[in-house]
Structure formats: C-alpha cells, structure tokens
C-alpha cells in the first residue's frame, strides 16, 4: 500500500492527482507543514520527509520525497498506468527531458513571475519568455507536452500552472448552482458540506452516479463542522468538463439535500 504524506493546498496535491490517474490503492497521512509564503504552520514530527515538507511517499518499505522523484518512481513501479514511456522506448528521452525541464527551467520562471522578479532582471525575463514559448509550442502540437500522450510530466507542469494561474477563471457556473464555495487564493475550489458522513456520501454519489472522483476532506485535515469536497482543477480541464462537473454537483446537492450557499459553517468544539 502507498502512503502519501499530504498537506492541503500544497505540492502534495499533485501526487493525489497522480495516484488517482494511476488508479492504485493508497492512503493519505495528513501532516502539517511550515508554509514559507505565508509564514504559517509548523513542521509535523510524524512526517518522514527529512525536511518535514511534502510530498513524501512510503511504499514497500522505502521512502521517496520530492515531486519529480515520486512521479518517476510511481510511474515506473506501476507501468500499467501508462504515465511514462518504458525504459528503452523512443519517447523515453523526451519524457525525462520534460521532467528535468520542469525543475530546472519552468519552476524558476514561474516563481520569478509570481514574486515580481522579472522587472529587475533582463536574464529572468528572457528565461521566462523561453519557458512560455517552449510550453506553448509543445501544447500547440499537443494536446499534451508529449503530444497525444498524457504523462507524469503533464501532472507536474499542469499542477504548477494551476497554482500560478487559476485554472478555474470562470466560476460563474458554480456560483449559479448555489453551491457553498469557500473563497481561496489558490486554484483549489473547496465546496463546503459541514458533516463528515455527508461529505463521504457526496463523494460516493458523485463517483457512483457521475463517474467523477472528488476527494472528501474531513477531520483532522480540517476542523469538524467544516468538512468539504476539494476540487483540484488543472489547465487541462475544459469548459465542457466544467459544465459536466457543475451539473453533477448540483444533482448531488439536490439528491442528498446538502447545504446551499449562504449556510454558515461553524467549527465544532473539541
């Protein structure tokens, strides 16, 4: 069994996406982390990551940390998922190149843009422009960076784009459905439920009746009374998929008589 050490709204969310794409059984061990962008949070003593960060994965007695390493390890350990070309395949070199490019070029350019470093550095502006040009060229041939094949590289790049550029820019459809959305500064869309059993029931209903998996978030990841479904979109989700998700959520809320927008969710006393 795979155990993912996970903190909400962090890099480990991409590994949840990876595991769902792979369709393999796993468990999530919630941990707290220090978040340098906000100065909030504390390292968790139960986290096996040597730096107390996420993601970290335990599997078959071994520990794997860092997103790139986890993508490489899991895709090769479970080749039947088809998220990486096999060793010796002609596409293998391009796949490894994209993984290395993500770490060496894409992330530095992304954070330079987010933190306002481009204005004062011609070199960073050139690097940023080169990253944009290369990614746009690949996706023009795409629809994925490996062409017609979806791979672990898309998960790394897509999840970072979701963090750095909201992948759900138009949530009017969700608003129109009257769903209780929690405002957030990231691409993640929390839909409030407020009860652990109902939260699980909603996730089960979406999977059984609409073939849509959305992760239910319950205590201890969030306080009791603030349980929610967490939608983690990516830049690869199109308007048709958004409309399908909106309709499925609205039907689920009607079927289970879940609280609508305007409900006040209160943390339960411990």
HUSUL-V104065 format. One record per residue. N is the residue number from 1. RES is the residue in one letter. OMEGA is omega in whole degrees, 0 to 359 (none if undefined). Layout:
[[N	RES	OMEGA] [N	RES	OMEGA]]
This chain:
[[1	X	177] [2	X	172] [3	X	178] [4	X	173] [5	X	197] [6	X	171] [7	X	181] [8	X	177] [9	X	179] [10	X	180] [11	X	181] [12	X	177] [13	X	179] [14	X	179] [15	X	171] [16	X	177] [17	X	180] [18	X	183] [19	X	177] [20	X	177] [21	X	183] [22	X	179] [23	X	180] [24	X	179] [25	X	179] [26	X	173] [27	X	178] [28	X	173] [29	X	182] [30	X	176] [31	X	172] [32	X	179] [33	X	169] [34	X	183] [35	X	187] [36	X	182] [37	X	180] [38	X	183] [39	X	183] [40	X	175] [41	X	179] [42	X	176] [43	X	182] [44	X	182] [45	X	181] [46	X	182] [47	X	182] [48	X	178] [49	X	184] [50	X	178] [51	X	180] [52	X	177] [53	X	174] [54	X	7] [55	X	170] [56	X	183] [57	X	170] [58	X	179] [59	X	177] [60	X	177] [61	X	182] [62	X	178] [63	X	175] [64	X	177] [65	X	181] [66	X	187] [67	X	182] [68	X	180] [69	X	180] [70	X	177] [71	X	178] [72	X	185] [73	X	185] [74	X	180] [75	X	179] [76	X	179] [77	X	180] [78	X	185] [79	X	180] [80	X	178] [81	X	175] [82	X	183] [83	X	177] [84	X	174] [85	X	181] [86	X	174] [87	X	182] [88	X	178] [89	X	181] [90	X	183] [91	X	186] [92	X	182] [93	X	179] [94	X	179] [95	X	180] [96	X	178] [97	X	179] [98	X	179] [99	X	179] [100	X	179] [101	X	179] [102	X	183] [103	X	189] [104	X	187] [105	X	188] [106	X	183] [107	X	178] [108	X	179] [109	X	180] [110	X	183] [111	X	174] [112	X	177] [113	X	182] [114	X	187] [115	X	176] [116	X	183] [117	X	185] [118	X	185] [119	X	185] [120	X	184] [121	X	176] [122	X	180] [123	X	179] [124	X	176] [125	X	178] [126	X	179] [127	X	180] [128	X	180] [129	X	180] [130	X	178] [131	X	180] [132	X	181] [133	X	183] [134	X	181] [135	X	179] [136	X	179] [137	X	180] [138	X	182] [139	X	175] [140	X	177] [141	X	192] [142	X	24] [143	X	181] [144	X	183] [145	X	176] [146	X	180] [147	X	182] [148	X	186] [149	X	173] [150	X	184] [151	X	176] [152	X	178] [153	X	178] [154	X	179] [155	X	178] [156	X	184] [157	X	182] [158	X	180] [159	X	178] [160	X	176] [161	X	178] [162	X	178] [163	X	187] [164	X	180] [165	X	188] [166	X	182] [167	X	176] [168	X	186] [169	X	181] [170	X	179] [171	X	180] [172	X	179] [173	X	177] [174	X	179] [175	X	182] [176	X	180] [177	X	178] [178	X	181] [179	X	183] [180	X	181] [181	X	176] [182	X	180] [183	X	182] [184	X	179] [185	X	180] [186	X	179] [187	X	183] [188	X	182] [189	X	177] [190	X	176] [191	X	189] [192	X	176] [193	X	174] [194	X	179] [195	X	186] [196	X	182] [197	X	179] [198	X	179] [199	X	177] [200	X	179] [201	X	178] [202	X	178] [203	X	179] [204	X	180] [205	X	180] [206	X	181] [207	X	185] [208	X	188] [209	X	184] [210	X	180] [211	X	179] [212	X	176] [213	X	172] [214	X	185] [215	X	173] [216	X	181] [217	X	183] [218	X	174] [219	X	13] [220	X	180] [221	X	175] [222	X	179] [223	X	174] [224	X	183] [225	X	178] [226	X	179] [227	X	188] [228	X	165] [229	X	182] [230	X	176] [231	X	181] [232	X	183] [233	X	175] [234	X	177] [235	X	182] [236	X	176] [237	X	185] [238	X	184] [239	X	179] [240	X	179] [241	X	177] [242	X	180] [243	X	178] [244	X	179] [245	X	180] [246	X	180] [247	X	180] [248	X	178] [249	X	181] [250	X	179] [251	X	180] [252	X	179] [253	X	177] [254	X	184] [255	X	184] [256	X	180] [257	X	182] [258	X	182] [259	X	182] [260	X	178] [261	X	182] [262	X	177] [263	X	175] [264	X	181] [265	X	185] [266	X	177] [267	X	179] [268	X	176] [269	X	179] [270	X	none]]
